[in-house]
Amino acid sequence: MKIKGIRLYPVAPRWVFLAIDTDAGITGWGEPVIEGRAATVVAAVEELSLYLIDKDPRQINDIWQMLYRGGFYRGGPILMSAIAGIDQALWDIKGKALGQPVYELLGGTCRDSMKTYAWVGGDDPGDEVRQMEERLELGWDTFKLNGCGALKLIDTFRAVDKVVERIATIREAFGSRIDFGLDFHGRVSVPMAKVLLKELEPFHPLFVEEPVLAEQYEQYAKLGRQTSIVLAAGERMYSRFEFKHVLQDGGLGIIQPDLSHAGGITECLKIATMAEAYDVGLAPHCPLGPIALASCLAVDFVSYNAVIQEQSMGIHYNQEADLLDYVVNKDDFAMTDGNIKPLPGPGLGVVIDEEAVKEAAERPMNWKNPLWRHDDGCVAEW
């Protein structure tokens, strides 16, 4: 079997779908993208495709190492996202060729279902209680929300109190009926993270995500020693070589590699195994589309330390399209009480509606994250 060509489709709301075609009539699908930098990743995939044509797509390990080590400069969000989407598509091809789901090729499942959580609120948090009530009726009892809006390097206790009051309202409304993770989204400086983590402890969040930016990874261990809250991070780390630092230093209870950013299934499975050796949980980052989610699930179902899975159904980013709008086998993604079963089909288990994808790709898609500024005009972390 040989790779004969690639096709790339930028589609709403902010995704890129990659099709890798073979001379055996099998097509594999991947999802290579950096949100807000889609065109840059598309260019990287096209450049890397020169290494793919006429190669046997079943030689996944060799192709991965060739794409990663074949260029002198490596790593980072763009190149690793390009490799991630290619890797997903290659696993999809291999599974389809053998008539088996990817998780079977990885040794079989170690759990019967995977717990997911639902997003509530928006970029600038608000209205979470109503949205939680709606999703409770649909079966979810675990949620994630942004912990705060823009926060200054050193902010006032008025700003801290505003965050605390919001979270207190949620806990008062639901008691122990729900769990929720708080995403600091890298908006919080090291000094303010110390304050917020202490103030939020009484409300028992399930975890705090990206308590500080990944650039400040050496602070995770220090913050972890100062709080009883589980700390989570990793969506802006792109290889096992970055994760090894935070695992060795300690501080994180959950790592969150993104299957569309951190080298795909091949790399993220290694990252998950590294984390298991440190007794650290796995919760892959996935505010993206169905191929990315299917890839996450392939790793979740073979990883003992997978604890919960993000999914984008109804997320505030999904304007013009939602998680299953490009999927034929929607029933396979059904969630019962927030839990999803292994996708039964071969490969990644997602059947893409090619006509819907091609039609969507004809409409311009140029999602950019907001640019925030503080009241003094200084650029704020989004």
N, C-alpha and C positions, 0 to 999 in steps of 0.2 A: 504494500500500500504506500502511496506517495502523496504528499501535499501538493496540490495543483494551484491553489490561489487563496486569497483572503478577501473578505468583504467587511467594511466597517460602516456602521449605521448610528450616527448621533441621533438620539430620540428624546422627546420630552419624558419626564420633567428635566433630567440632567444626567442621563445615562449614555453610555456608548456600548452597543452590541457588536461583537466580532464573530463572524462566521469563517471557519477554516474548512475549505472544501478539499476532498480527496478524490483520487482516480477510482476509488471503490464505490463512489456514490454516497459516502458517509460525510455528513457535515457536523462539525463540533462547534458549540457556541461558548463564548466567553464574554466577560464584561470588564474591559479595561478602561478605567476613567479616574481622573482626579476631579472632584467636583469643582467647577469653576475654571478648570484648565483642560477641558475635554479635547480641544483642537491640538493642544501640545502633546497629549498622550496618543491621539490618533497619528500624529506625525511620527512619534517614537515607534508605534506598532508597525507602521508602513516601512520604516527604516529597518527594523528588526526582521521584517518578513523576508528580506533578502537571504537570511540565514535558513529560512524554512522551506522554500520551494524545492520540491523533489526529495525532501527528507521523509523518512518513515515516521509518521506521527505517533507511532506506538513507542518510540524510543524517548520517552518523556524525560527521564533523568539526564540523558546525554544532551537533549535539546535545551533543557533548563540551564545546565552548566555552560553550554556554548553561548546562550544568550547573556548569561550573567558575566562569565569570565572572558568572553570573546572580545569585549571592549575594554580598553585600559581603564576607563572611568566607569564606575559602576555604582549601584545603589541609588537612593533618593526616591522621592515620590513618583517622578515621571517614569523613569526606566523600570522601577519595580512594579508599577501599575501596568505598564505595557507587558512585561513578562507575566504578570498575574493573569491577565485576560487570555494570553496565548496558552498558558498552562492549563487554565480551566477548560479551554476548548479542546486541548489535546487529551485530557482525561475524559471529556465527553465522547470524543471519537473512540478512545480505547474501550470504554464501557459499551458503547453501541456495537463496536466490532465483535466483542465477546458476548454480547447479549446480557450484560450484568450491570447493576448499579455500581457506581464508583466505590461506595462504601464496602461492597463485597470484595472488590479488588484490593482494598486496604485491610482486609482481614475480617470483615463482618462487623455487625453492630454490637455495641456493648450496652445499649439501652433500647427500650421499646418506643419511647417518645422523647421529644425535646421540648422543654419549657421555653416559651417566648415571652417577651414583654411588649407592651404597646407604648408608643410615644404620646404624650399629652403636652399641652401648652405650645408655645412657639419660640421663636428666637428671643424675643423680649417677653419673659414668662408672664402668663396670666390665664385665667379661665380654666385652671386645671381641675377643680372640683367637679364642674359640670361634665367635662370630657371624661373624667374617671368614672363618673356615674354611668355614662353612656357605654363605655367599654366594659364595665362590670356586667352590664346586662348581656354583653356579647361573650362573656366568659373569662375575660382577662382579670387577673387579680394582682398583676405586677406591672409596674409602669416605670417610665423614665421621663424626666423633665429637666429643663435647664435650671440650674440652681440659682442663677442670678442673671441680670442684664449686664451692661457695662459697669465695670468696677475700676476705680483708680488704683494706682500703685499703692498709695496709702489713702484709704477712704474713711469717711466719718462713721461713727456708730449709728447715725441715722440710716445710712445705707445698709449697715449690717442688720439693724433692727427690721428694716423693710424685708430683707430676705428671710429672717427668722419668723416674722409674723406670717409670711406666706406659707412657709412650711408647717408652722404650727396649725394654721387653719386646715390644711390638708389632713394632718394627723387627727385633729379634733373631729373632722367630718367623718372619718372612716375608722378610727381606732386601729385595731390590729387586723382588720379585714383585708387590708391591702399591704403590699410592699412597694417601695419606690426607690429607684436610684436617682441621684442628683448629678447632673453633668455640669461641672464648673467650666467646661469647654475651653480651658486655657485662658479664661478671662480674669483669673484671680492670681495676684502676685503671691510670692512666698510669704511676705509678712501678713497679708490679709487671709491667706489660706489657713494659717495657724489660728487666727481669730475665728473664722467661720466654722472650721471643723469643731472647735470647742463648743461654740454656741449651738451647733446643729446636733450634737450627740444625743440630747434628750429625746429627739424625734425619731431616732433609730432608722435612719436611711439604710437601705440594703447595701449601698456602696456610694462612694463619691468618685465620679469619673473625671479624669484629667484635673486633679486638684491644682496642679500647676502645669505649665507648658512642658512638653517633652524635652525642650532645650535645657530645662532645669531638672533633669532626671535624677541627679544626685541628691535632690531634696526629698524624693519619695521615701527613702529610708528614714530620714529625720522626721518627716511628717507622720510616717507610720508609727514611730515610737511615741508620738504625742497624742494619738487618738485611738479610740476603740472602733472607729468606723473603718470598714473595709475600703481600701483605696484601689482604684482601677485605672489603668492607662494602657496605651499602646496603639491607638488608631493612627498616630503620627510617628510610628516606628515601622521600618520597612524591611527588616531582615533579622534573622536570628542573631546576627552580630551586634545589632542594637539591643535586642532583648536580653542578651547575655549579661549586659551591665546591670540592668535593673533587677534581674533575677539573682545575681550574685550579691548585690547590695542589700536586697530585701526591701520591705516597705509595702510592696503591692500584694494584695490578696487575689486580684483578678487581672489577667492580661487580656487585651482586646485587639489583637491583630485584625486587619481588614483583609479579607480574601481577595479583594480587587486592588489592594494597594501593596501588600507585603508578599509579593512573589507567587501568589496563587496557592493551590492545594499542596503542591510539593513542598514549598517553604513553610507554610503555616502548620502543616502536620509536624514538621520538625520543631517549630516554635512551641506547639502544644505539648509535645513530648518533653522538651526542656523544662517547661513550666511544671509539668507533673512531677519531675524529679525534685522540685523545690516546694511541693505541696501548694501550688498556686493554681487557682481556677482559671478556666478559659471561657470567655464570653465574646465571640467574634463581633467586631464592629460591622454593621451592615444597614445603613440608612439608604440602600441602593435598590437595584432591581432584582428580578426573579432569578437570573443566572448567578448573580453574586450570592443570593440567599441559598440557592441550591448547592453552591460550592461550600458555603459555611456549614450547611447541614451534613454534607458528606464528611467533613472533618469532625463535626460535633458527635456524630453517631459512632465514630471509632475512637473517640478520645474520652478516657475515663474522667478527666478533670473538667469536661465541659459542663458548665453550671446553668447557663441561660443564653438565649439567642435573641439578638436584636432583629427586628423586621420592620419594614417601612409602610405597612398597610395604614393608610390614613395619616401619615406623617405630614407635617406642615410644609415640607419641601415639595410634596407631590402635587404640583399644579399641572393640569392638562392630561396627566396620566397617573395611574396608581399601579401598585405592585403587580397585579395579574392582568393588566390590560393587553399585554402582548403574549399571553400564555394561552395555549389551547387546552391543556389538561388542568384546568383550575381546581377541579375536585381533589386532585392529589395534594394540593396545598391547604386543604381544609384544616382548621384548628379547632380543637375541642377543649374548652376551658383553658385556652391559651397554649395548648400543647399540640405539636405536629408530629405525625408519624414519618418514618423514612419514606422518601419519594420512591415509588415502586418501579419506575421505568428504568431502562438501561442508560448508562452514562450518568449525567447529572440528574436525569429524571425530569427535566423541564422540556416541554415541547413548545417551541417558539412559533408564533403565528407570523410567518415571514411576510405575508402581504401587509399585515398591520404594521410591521416594522418598517418595511419599505415606504409605505405611505407616510408614516410619521417622520421618517428621515428626510422627506421632501420639504418639511416645514422647518424653518430656522430654529435651532436650539442653542441658546447662548446664556445659560444660567451663570450668574456671578453671585458670590456671597456679598451681603451688605458691607459697606464701609462705614464703620461707626466712628464718631468723634465725641470726646468729652466736652463738657460745657465751656472749657477754655480753648477749644479748637484742636486739641491734641488728638492724634489718631488713637482709637481705643481698640482693644482686642475684641474680635467678634466671636 
